[in-house]
Amino acid sequence: MLRNKFSIEERSKPKVYLRFTINIIYIFLLSGLEFFIEIGTVSYPPSQNG
């Protein structure tokens, strides 16, 4: 009984870690995109560029 319960918990744990890492990567990507967009708009203003 204990072994089965432990194996079920171990099986569901990677999904939690995967979701956690995907959330972190998603947040990093969004913040990175905003950062690059800010740099791009500061160094290349669309009014002067176009």
Secondary structure, 3 states (H helix, E strand, C coil): CHHHHHHHHHHHHHHHHHHHHHHHHHHHHHHHHHHHHHHHHHHCCHHHHC
